[in-house]
Amino acid sequence: MLTDVLAAYQVALPAAQHRAVGKDSGRTAHVERFWLTLRQRCARFVRKTRSFSKCPRNHLGALWYVIRLYNLCHH
């Protein structure tokens, strides 16, 4: 898994699966673009206001829906 060089990734990911690269390499751009798109399309991942739900199933359903639409638009 490619990530940028933040210490949090080194702690959270197993060393065998983690490869740190600098942001200037451009190798993490697709992941950064996906997270930006997710935050733009699904407000529940940005703020805890009107669009926030306490039910984890609602969050997973919304995430599934956004990812499915994202994939359909990019094929």
N, CA, C and O atoms as a Tinker XYZ file with bonds, in Angstrom:
   300  protein
     1  N      0.853000   -1.161000    0.000000    73     2
     2  CA     0.000000    0.000000    0.000000    64     1     3
     3  C      0.903000    1.230000    0.000000    63     2     4     5
     4  O      1.801000    1.348000    0.834000    81     3
     5  N      0.667000    2.126000   -0.919000    73     3     6
     6  CA     1.422000    3.369000   -0.988000    64     5     7
     7  C      0.744000    4.439000   -0.143000    63     6     8     9
     8  O     -0.465000    4.642000   -0.247000    81     7
     9  N      1.509000    5.112000    0.680000    73     7    10
    10  CA     1.002000    6.235000    1.454000    64     9    11
    11  C      2.050000    7.334000    1.434000    63    10    12    13
    12  O      3.177000    7.131000    0.982000    81    11
    13  N      1.664000    8.493000    1.926000    73    11    14
    14  CA     2.689000    9.526000    2.076000    64    13    15
    15  C      3.472000    9.241000    3.363000    63    14    16    17
    16  O      3.229000    8.227000    4.017000    81    15
    17  N      4.378000   10.094000    3.719000    73    15    18
    18  CA     5.353000    9.799000    4.765000    64    17    19
    19  C      4.898000   10.266000    6.155000    63    18    20    21
    20  O      5.725000   10.725000    6.943000    81    19
    21  N      3.631000   10.159000    6.461000    73    19    22
    22  CA     3.136000   10.519000    7.792000    64    21    23
    23  C      3.384000    9.384000    8.776000    63    22    24    25
    24  O      3.246000    8.211000    8.430000    81    23
    25  N      3.746000    9.735000    9.983000    73    23    26
    26  CA     4.038000    8.736000   11.005000    64    25    27
    27  C      2.803000    7.892000   11.348000    63    26    28    29
    28  O      2.943000    6.731000   11.732000    81    27
    29  N      1.614000    8.449000   11.218000    73    27    30
    30  CA     0.390000    7.718000   11.557000    64    29    31
    31  C      0.229000    6.478000   10.681000    63    30    32    33
    32  O     -0.260000    5.454000   11.161000    81    31
    33  N      0.626000    6.543000    9.411000    73    31    34
    34  CA     0.529000    5.379000    8.537000    64    33    35
    35  C      1.504000    4.293000    8.961000    63    34    36    37
    36  O      1.186000    3.107000    8.877000    81    35
    37  N      2.684000    4.685000    9.415000    73    35    38
    38  CA     3.679000    3.698000    9.842000    64    37    39
    39  C      3.214000    2.945000   11.081000    63    38    40    41
    40  O      3.558000    1.777000   11.263000    81    39
    41  N      2.434000    3.606000   11.932000    73    39    42
    42  CA     1.911000    2.969000   13.138000    64    41    43
    43  C      0.716000    2.081000   12.809000    63    42    44    45
    44  O      0.585000    0.990000   13.363000    81    43
    45  N     -0.154000    2.538000   11.914000    73    43    46
    46  CA    -1.415000    1.853000   11.646000    64    45    47
    47  C     -1.303000    0.686000   10.674000    63    46    48    49
    48  O     -2.089000   -0.258000   10.753000    81    47
    49  N     -0.341000    0.735000    9.759000    73    47    50
    50  CA    -0.239000   -0.294000    8.728000    64    49    51
    51  C      0.926000   -1.243000    9.023000    63    50    52    53
    52  O      1.966000   -0.813000    9.521000    81    51
    53  N      0.755000   -2.530000    8.718000    73    51    54
    54  CA     1.861000   -3.472000    8.898000    64    53    55
    55  C      3.037000   -3.101000    7.991000    63    54    56    57
    56  O      2.834000   -2.679000    6.853000    81    55
    57  N      4.245000   -3.256000    8.486000    73    55    58
    58  CA     5.446000   -2.862000    7.727000    64    57    59
    59  C      5.556000   -3.609000    6.401000    63    58    60    61
    60  O      6.064000   -3.056000    5.425000    81    59
    61  N      5.091000   -4.850000    6.352000    73    59    62
    62  CA     5.187000   -5.636000    5.116000    64    61    63
    63  C      4.290000   -5.085000    4.007000    63    62    64    65
    64  O      4.565000   -5.302000    2.827000    81    63
    65  N      3.226000   -4.379000    4.370000    73    63    66
    66  CA     2.286000   -3.861000    3.378000    64    65    67
    67  C      2.460000   -2.377000    3.109000    63    66    68    69
    68  O      1.792000   -1.841000    2.224000    81    67
    69  N      3.316000   -1.704000    3.826000    73    67    70
    70  CA     3.411000   -0.248000    3.744000    64    69    71
    71  C      4.651000    0.183000    2.967000    63    70    72    73
    72  O      5.764000   -0.263000    3.245000    81    71
    73  N      4.432000    1.069000    1.978000    73    71    74
    74  CA     5.538000    1.703000    1.263000    64    73    75
    75  C      5.284000    3.201000    1.268000    63    74    76    77
    76  O      4.320000    3.679000    0.670000    81    75
    77  N      6.144000    3.932000    1.939000    73    75    78
    78  CA     5.991000    5.380000    2.048000    64    77    79
    79  C      6.660000    6.058000    0.856000    63    78    80    81
    80  O      7.809000    5.767000    0.525000    81    79
    81  N      5.924000    6.965000    0.218000    73    79    82
    82  CA     6.466000    7.766000   -0.874000    64    81    83
    83  C      6.120000    9.218000   -0.603000    63    82    84    85
    84  O      5.120000    9.499000    0.057000    81    83
    85  N      6.914000   10.133000   -1.091000    73    83    86
    86  CA     6.645000   11.547000   -0.917000    64    85    87
    87  C      5.506000   12.015000   -1.806000    63    86    88    89
    88  O      5.260000   11.436000   -2.865000    81    87
    89  N      4.814000   13.057000   -1.383000    73    87    90
    90  CA     3.715000   13.584000   -2.189000    64    89    91
    91  C      4.205000   14.137000   -3.514000    63    90    92    93
    92  O      3.460000   14.158000   -4.493000    81    91
    93  N      5.460000   14.587000   -3.553000    73    91    94
    94  CA     6.000000   15.134000   -4.791000    64    93    95
    95  C      6.208000   14.065000   -5.854000    63    94    96    97
    96  O      6.421000   14.398000   -7.019000    81    95
    97  N      6.153000   12.781000   -5.481000    73    95    98
    98  CA     6.314000   11.705000   -6.456000    64    97    99
    99  C      5.068000   11.553000   -7.326000    63    98   100   101
   100  O      5.154000   11.040000   -8.442000    81    99
   101  N      3.904000   11.996000   -6.826000    73    99   102
   102  CA     2.659000   11.881000   -7.577000    64   101   103
   103  C      2.025000   10.508000   -7.511000    63   102   104   105
   104  O      1.010000   10.270000   -8.166000    81   103
   105  N      2.589000    9.607000   -6.745000    73   103   106
   106  CA     2.092000    8.229000   -6.694000    64   105   107
   107  C      0.889000    8.062000   -5.785000    63   106   108   109
   108  O      0.230000    7.022000   -5.823000    81   107
   109  N      0.586000    9.068000   -4.964000    73   107   110
   110  CA    -0.591000    8.984000   -4.089000    64   109   111
   111  C     -1.718000    9.898000   -4.574000    63   110   112   113
   112  O     -2.722000   10.055000   -3.880000    81   111
   113  N     -1.568000   10.490000   -5.734000    73   111   114
   114  CA    -2.544000   11.463000   -6.234000    64   113   115
   115  C     -3.925000   10.855000   -6.417000    63   114   116   117
   116  O     -4.923000   11.510000   -6.118000    81   115
   117  N     -4.009000    9.616000   -6.903000    73   115   118
   118  CA    -5.314000    8.997000   -7.131000    64   117   119
   119  C     -6.070000    8.772000   -5.822000    63   118   120   121
   120  O     -7.291000    8.916000   -5.776000    81   119
   121  N     -5.347000    8.420000   -4.763000    73   119   122
   122  CA    -5.985000    8.216000   -3.462000    64   121   123
   123  C     -6.451000    9.548000   -2.894000    63   122   124   125
   124  O     -7.568000    9.652000   -2.386000    81   123
   125  N     -5.598000   10.571000   -2.979000    73   123   126
   126  CA    -5.979000   11.907000   -2.506000    64   125   127
   127  C     -7.194000   12.419000   -3.271000    63   126   128   129
   128  O     -8.081000   13.034000   -2.677000    81   127
   129  N     -7.247000   12.175000   -4.584000    73   127   130
   130  CA    -8.382000   12.608000   -5.409000    64   129   131
   131  C     -9.656000   11.903000   -4.979000    63   130   132   133
   132  O    -10.718000   12.523000   -4.925000    81   131
   133  N     -9.564000   10.595000   -4.668000    73   131   134
   134  CA   -10.744000    9.851000   -4.235000    64   133   135
   135  C    -11.293000   10.412000   -2.930000    63   134   136   137
   136  O    -12.503000   10.603000   -2.810000    81   135
   137  N    -10.414000   10.686000   -1.931000    73   135   138
   138  CA   -10.885000   11.208000   -0.647000    64   137   139
   139  C    -11.502000   12.586000   -0.810000    63   138   140   141
   140  O    -12.480000   12.910000   -0.136000    81   139
   141  N    -10.944000   13.401000   -1.693000    73   139   142
   142  CA   -11.527000   14.715000   -1.945000    64   141   143
   143  C    -12.912000   14.575000   -2.569000    63   142   144   145
   144  O    -13.846000   15.274000   -2.177000    81   143
   145  N    -13.042000   13.680000   -3.529000    73   143   146
   146  CA   -14.337000   13.444000   -4.161000    64   145   147
   147  C    -15.349000   12.926000   -3.141000    63   146   148   149
   148  O    -16.509000   13.336000   -3.151000    81   147
   149  N    -14.912000   12.033000   -2.268000    73   147   150
   150  CA   -15.807000   11.502000   -1.237000    64   149   151
   151  C    -16.303000   12.615000   -0.320000    63   150   152   153
   152  O    -17.492000   12.674000   -0.006000    81   151
   153  N    -15.405000   13.497000    0.112000    73   151   154
   154  CA   -15.811000   14.603000    0.991000    64   153   155
   155  C    -16.755000   15.567000    0.272000    63   154   156   157
   156  O    -17.649000   16.133000    0.902000    81   155
   157  N    -16.574000   15.761000   -1.023000    73   155   158
   158  CA   -17.431000   16.675000   -1.762000    64   157   159
   159  C    -18.814000   16.094000   -1.993000    63   158   160   161
   160  O    -19.807000   16.820000   -1.941000    81   159
   161  N    -18.891000   14.805000   -2.246000    73   159   162
   162  CA   -20.166000   14.182000   -2.604000    64   161   163
   163  C    -20.972000   13.684000   -1.422000    63   162   164   165
   164  O    -22.182000   13.487000   -1.538000    81   163
   165  N    -20.328000   13.479000   -0.295000    73   163   166
   166  CA   -21.029000   12.906000    0.852000    64   165   167
   167  C    -20.711000   13.730000    2.095000    63   166   168   169
   168  O    -19.671000   13.542000    2.727000    81   167
   169  N    -21.599000   14.628000    2.433000    73   167   170
   170  CA   -21.371000   15.584000    3.518000    64   169   171
   171  C    -21.216000   14.918000    4.875000    63   170   172   173
   172  O    -20.601000   15.502000    5.768000    81   171
   173  N    -21.739000   13.739000    5.060000    73   171   174
   174  CA   -21.655000   13.084000    6.373000    64   173   175
   175  C    -20.228000   12.744000    6.761000    63   174   176   177
   176  O    -19.962000   12.485000    7.935000    81   175
   177  N    -19.292000   12.737000    5.803000    73   175   178
   178  CA   -17.897000   12.457000    6.118000    64   177   179
   179  C    -17.098000   13.723000    6.377000    63   178   180   181
   180  O    -15.891000   13.655000    6.609000    81   179
   181  N    -17.752000   14.874000    6.341000    73   179   182
   182  CA   -17.070000   16.145000    6.543000    64   181   183
   183  C    -17.459000   16.783000    7.869000    63   182   184   185
   184  O    -16.596000   17.276000    8.595000    81   183
   185  N    -18.738000   16.779000    8.189000    73   183   186
   186  CA   -19.184000   17.512000    9.372000    64   185   187
   187  C    -20.300000   16.753000   10.103000    63   186   188   189
   188  O    -20.975000   15.904000    9.521000    81   187
   189  N    -20.473000   17.069000   11.352000    73   187   190
   190  CA   -21.522000   16.447000   12.160000    64   189   191
   191  C    -22.666000   17.442000   12.354000    63   190   192   193
   192  O    -22.859000   17.961000   13.453000    81   191
   193  N    -23.398000   17.698000   11.324000    73   191   194
   194  CA   -24.547000   18.595000   11.440000    64   193   195
   195  C    -25.788000   17.871000   10.946000    63   194   196   197
   196  O    -26.064000   16.756000   11.389000    81   195
   197  N    -26.512000   18.454000   10.076000    73   195   198
   198  CA   -27.778000   17.887000    9.606000    64   197   199
   199  C    -27.634000   16.522000    8.947000    63   198   200   201
   200  O    -28.538000   15.691000    9.031000    81   199
   201  N    -26.504000   16.288000    8.294000    73   199   202
   202  CA   -26.349000   15.044000    7.555000    64   201   203
   203  C    -25.706000   13.933000    8.384000    63   202   204   205
   204  O    -25.341000   12.893000    7.836000    81   203
   205  N    -25.565000   14.132000    9.677000    73   203   206
   206  CA   -24.912000   13.133000   10.518000    64   205   207
   207  C    -25.930000   12.143000   11.056000    63   206   208   209
   208  O    -27.013000   12.533000   11.494000    81   207
   209  N    -25.584000   10.867000   11.022000    73   207   210
   210  CA   -26.436000    9.817000   11.554000    64   209   211
   211  C    -25.646000    9.013000   12.572000    63   210   212   213
   212  O    -24.445000    8.807000   12.398000    81   211
   213  N    -26.296000    8.560000   13.623000    73   211   214
   214  CA   -25.606000    7.760000   14.636000    64   213   215
   215  C    -25.567000    6.281000   14.267000    63   214   216   217
   216  O    -24.853000    5.506000   14.904000    81   215
   217  N    -26.306000    5.888000   13.273000    73   215   218
   218  CA   -26.389000    4.486000   12.886000    64   217   219
   219  C    -25.245000    4.124000   11.920000    63   218   220   221
   220  O    -25.161000    4.692000   10.831000    81   219
   221  N    -24.376000    3.198000   12.304000    73   219   222
   222  CA   -23.271000    2.806000   11.423000    64   221   223
   223  C    -23.731000    2.236000   10.076000    63   222   224   225
   224  O    -23.050000    2.396000    9.063000    81   223
   225  N    -24.888000    1.572000   10.074000    73   223   226
   226  CA   -25.402000    1.024000    8.809000    64   225   227
   227  C    -25.722000    2.136000    7.814000    63   226   228   229
   228  O    -25.530000    1.961000    6.610000    81   227
   229  N    -26.205000    3.270000    8.301000    73   227   230
   230  CA   -26.485000    4.388000    7.407000    64   229   231
   231  C    -25.201000    4.935000    6.798000    63   230   232   233
   232  O    -25.181000    5.293000    5.620000    81   231
   233  N    -24.132000    5.002000    7.581000    73   231   234
   234  CA   -22.848000    5.474000    7.066000    64   233   235
   235  C    -22.298000    4.519000    6.015000    63   234   236   237
   236  O    -21.823000    4.950000    4.965000    81   235
   237  N    -22.363000    3.227000    6.299000    73   235   238
   238  CA   -21.884000    2.238000    5.331000    64   237   239
   239  C    -22.721000    2.263000    4.053000    63   238   240   241
   240  O    -22.178000    2.138000    2.956000    81   239
   241  N    -24.023000    2.421000    4.185000    73   239   242
   242  CA   -24.884000    2.508000    3.007000    64   241   243
   243  C    -24.569000    3.727000    2.160000    63   242   244   245
   244  O    -24.523000    3.640000    0.933000    81   243
   245  N    -24.351000    4.857000    2.807000    73   243   246
   246  CA   -24.012000    6.075000    2.072000    64   245   247
   247  C    -22.654000    5.935000    1.393000    63   246   248   249
   248  O    -22.484000    6.354000    0.248000    81   247
   249  N    -21.693000    5.348000    2.093000    73   247   250
   250  CA   -20.372000    5.132000    1.513000    64   249   251
   251  C    -20.464000    4.194000    0.315000    63   250   252   253
   252  O    -19.863000    4.461000   -0.726000    81   251
   253  N    -21.197000    3.116000    0.447000    73   251   254
   254  CA   -21.373000    2.167000   -0.650000    64   253   255
   255  C    -22.001000    2.857000   -1.861000    63   254   256   257
   256  O    -21.573000    2.647000   -2.996000    81   255
   257  N    -22.999000    3.665000   -1.612000    73   255   258
   258  CA   -23.690000    4.367000   -2.689000    64   257   259
   259  C    -22.753000    5.329000   -3.429000    63   258   260   261
   260  O    -22.747000    5.360000   -4.660000    81   259
   261  N    -21.970000    6.107000   -2.693000    73   259   262
   262  CA   -21.054000    7.062000   -3.310000    64   261   263
   263  C    -19.968000    6.342000   -4.098000    63   262   264   265
   264  O    -19.643000    6.748000   -5.214000    81   263
   265  N    -19.401000    5.275000   -3.531000    73   263   266
   266  CA   -18.360000    4.530000   -4.242000    64   265   267
   267  C    -18.920000    3.881000   -5.498000    63   266   268   269
   268  O    -18.262000    3.874000   -6.538000    81   267
   269  N    -20.111000    3.346000   -5.413000    73   267   270
   270  CA   -20.728000    2.716000   -6.601000    64   269   271
   271  C    -20.945000    3.750000   -7.706000    63   270   272   273
   272  O    -20.623000    3.484000   -8.864000    81   271
   273  N    -21.475000    4.905000   -7.375000    73   271   274
   274  CA   -21.655000    5.956000   -8.381000    64   273   275
   275  C    -20.319000    6.439000   -8.940000    63   274   276   277
   276  O    -20.199000    6.689000  -10.140000    81   275
   277  N    -19.328000    6.569000   -8.084000    73   275   278
   278  CA   -17.993000    6.982000   -8.511000    64   277   279
   279  C    -17.411000    6.008000   -9.515000    63   278   280   281
   280  O    -16.852000    6.411000  -10.535000    81   279
   281  N    -17.547000    4.715000   -9.221000    73   279   282
   282  CA   -17.025000    3.682000  -10.129000    64   281   283
   283  C    -17.790000    3.645000  -11.438000    63   282   284   285
   284  O    -17.190000    3.435000  -12.492000    81   283
   285  N    -19.090000    3.842000  -11.399000    73   283   286
   286  CA   -19.882000    3.831000  -12.630000    64   285   287
   287  C    -19.509000    4.991000  -13.546000    63   286   288   289
   288  O    -19.532000    4.856000  -14.770000    81   287
   289  N    -19.169000    6.116000  -12.956000    73   287   290
   290  CA   -18.790000    7.297000  -13.749000    64   289   291
   291  C    -17.401000    7.172000  -14.356000    63   290   292   293
   292  O    -17.088000    7.867000  -15.323000    81   291
   293  N    -16.557000    6.294000  -13.803000    73   291   294
   294  CA   -15.176000    6.191000  -14.261000    64   293   295
   295  C    -14.893000    4.918000  -15.048000    63   294   296   297
   296  O    -13.732000    4.537000  -15.199000    81   295
   297  N    -15.919000    4.261000  -15.547000    73   295   298
   298  CA   -15.703000    3.067000  -16.385000    64   297   299
   299  C    -16.161000    3.322000  -17.787000    63   298   300
   300  O    -16.062000    2.439000  -18.639000    81   299
